[in-house]
Amino acid sequence: MPTYKFWGQYKHSLDSKNRVAIPAKFREVIGGERVVVMESFDGCLQAFPESEWDKLADKKLSGLDYIDSAEDRAIERKFFGSMAKCEMDKQGRIGLTPIHIKVAGIGKEVIFMGVRNRFEIWDLKRWNAYRAETKKREQSGQV
């Protein structure tokens, strides 16, 4: 049976050193583990406790065929090429890399979104635009 460890939305700010505090509710789940941060599919970042990332990588990514499949190579590049293992400091902050900030369009304000076994980090403006577009599709019956 799946366990859903992350849920809810939390707004935080990036500091001048590109660090952001992980919400306290998420830190409780993470404990002392490192956090694996990488590019996601919808213009945000996704982050996993390292043990959750290891499970995902073993289950979904270990069978990729990088020799014969261009699609599998693209998946590997997306995940592993943008991946960083981040240690939380004593204030519960992690540092985002310049690549993370660029690919996710992150400015000063971010939204943390809990999503089952991971959480997403969205630029606040990008999140609001994504939600507005999703709402339009819902209202038109496309979702």
N, C-alpha and C positions, 0 to 999 in steps of 0.2 A: 504494500500500500504506500503511495507516495506521501511524503511529508512536505508541507508547504511552509517554508521557513521565513520567507520574506513577503511582506504585503504592506500596502499603504504608500502614501506620498509624503515626502518631507522636503522642504525648501532650505537650501543652504547657500553660502557664498564662497567663492574661490578667493583665497588670500593672495597677497602680492607674490608669493613664492609658488603659486599654482597648486596649493594644498587645499583640500576640502575635507571637512569633518563628516565622517560617516554617521548617519543617525544612530542615536543610542540604542534603539530597538534592534537595529541591524548589527551593531557591535556586540550585543548580547549573544546573537547567533554565531557570529564569526569567532568569538573568543580570542585566543592568541594566534589564530592562523593568519598566514599571509592572504592577501586579496589579489586574485588574478583579474586584471582589467584588460579589455580589448575592444576593438571596434565591433559594433553590432550591425544589424541589418537595416534599421529604420532611421539612421542618422544620429544615433546616440552611442554611448558606451555600455557594455555589459560587464558586470563584475560578479565573481564567484568566490566563496571561500575556497582555498586551494584544494581541500579534499573533495568538494563538489566538482571543481574543474577536472580533477583527476578522473572522477567517475565518468563525466561526460566525454572526456578525451578517450578513455578506454572503450566506452560503449559506442560512440558515434564516429570518432575520428581515426581510430586505429586501423579500420578496414579500408581507408582511402587508398586508391591506387594512383600514386603520383607518376608512375611511369607511363601508363596507357591512357590516363584520363585528364584532359585539360580542365574539366570541371572540378575534379578532385584537387588538382594543383591550385586552382583559384581559391577553393575553400581553405586549403592549408595556408595559403598566403594571407588570406583575410584574418584567420584566427591567430596563427603563430607569428605572422609578421607584425601585428599590432599589439601583441601580448606583452604585458609587463606584470611581474610579481611585485606587489607593493607591501611593505611593512607599515602597519599603523604605528604612529607615534603615540606618546603618552596622552595626548589630547584626542586620540581617535581619528587623526587625520591621515590621509594618504596623499601622495603627490601625483599629479597627472603629468604625463609627458607632453612635450610640445606637439607630438603627433596626435595624441589623444585629443588635445584641445582643438587642433585643426580639423580632424575628421569629424568631430562631434559639434563643431562650431560653438564651442563653449566660451561664454563671456563671464561676467562677474557672478551671475545668479544661476544656480542649477536646481533641478528637481531630481530627487532620488525616488525611483519607482520600484517597489518590491514586486517581484515576479517569480513566485514559487521558490526555486532553488538558487535564484540569483537576484541581483538588483540592477537596474539601469540607471545611468547618470545622463540626464538630458540638460542641455542649455534651456533655460526657462522660456525664452522667446521661441525656440524651435519646438519645444513641447507644446506651447500654446497654439502654434500654427498646425502642428500634427493633430492635436485634439479638435481644432476647428474643422480641419479637412475630414477627419473621421466622423465628426458629428454630421457634416453635410452628406457623407455617404450613407450613414445610418438613416437619415431622414428621407433619402431618396430610395431606400430599400436595397442599396448595393452591398450592405454588410449583413 
